Amino acid sequence: MLAEFVRYLEAERRYSPLTVRNYLHDVEQFLAWLKVDAVPESLCRITTDDIREWILHRTEQGHLGAASMNREVSSLRSFFRWLHSRGIIPRNIAQPVTSLRTSRRLPAFVPESRMSRIVRECEYDTDDLRCERNSLIILLFYTCGLRLAELVGINRDDFAENLTSLRIRGKGDKERMVPILECVREKILAYLSLIERQNICKSAEKALFLTHKGKRISRTTVYRIVKEELDRGGVQGKKSPHVLRHTFATHLLNGGADMREIQELLGHASLQATQVYTHNSIARLREIYAKAHPREKGGK
């Protein structure tokens, strides 16, 4: 039964391998807690109250936060919705279960002044393949707003012939095109030239970002590279690929970009996901207001 559910997530929902693995783990954990086998007879006996008790167990005894619990509930919703659509259970017992309320956190981002210094450092050309690769990783995250999985999945033939745009495969295998700035285009050309001169890619590997052995770089390695580069750039707080994605969106919004355009560039399915960046923009406007408005400066 679970193997069929995995095939559904992969083939029909087109979820990433990581998402499929997480969904499967959540469902298996829930069934193990209930001591229920994944067979129709047992699954039909599960109730909505069982799911609610599971939420209480995970949040009270497992000390799971609301956001993490909601992700697990989402996995169960997908599973029971699939079971119901296949006629395996008479009704979707997960449908009445509501998500836990989460506190709204503003996305962390790098201030423009500091990001400008980091970008200038990345733009310097070297003959060191590792330095060129790491610099290009930072530039693509910041100038294209990519997710970690999207960057790792880039192939060299995903670029337009003149390297002015890049085809990205996002969540649900949805494709979008993002523009490539001239400074980034030059860095890509320099990096590709180094790969060719040093004969790094000896196999049929199509990946853009490679290890020294010519293999596609891993998510873990990219995460570490970003953390090290942002550390070196003096960035405070959280340092991750997603922080650079947030920085991309926030800087675009502060620069006057339209919300719909930012949504398209980020590959968000709905505008609601993009609107979180307006909070950072409002915070910036308040700061400008406090410094510039006569009533704020001295008229209180």
Secondary structure, DSSP 8 states (H G I E B T S, - for coil): -HHHHHHHHHHTS---HHHHHHHHHHHHHHHHHHT--SSHHHHTT--HHHHHHHHHIIIIIS---HHHHHHHHHHHHHHHHHHHHTTSSSS-TTTT---------------HHHHHHHHHHHHS--S-HHHHHHHHHHHHHHHH---HHHHHT-BGGGB-TTSSEEEEE-GGG-EEEEE--HHHHHHHHHHHHHHHHTT---SS--BSSB-TTS-B--HHHHHHHHHHHHHHTT--S--SHHHHHHHHHHHHHHTT--HHHHHHHHT-SSHHHHTTHHHHHHHHHHHHHHHH-HHHHT--
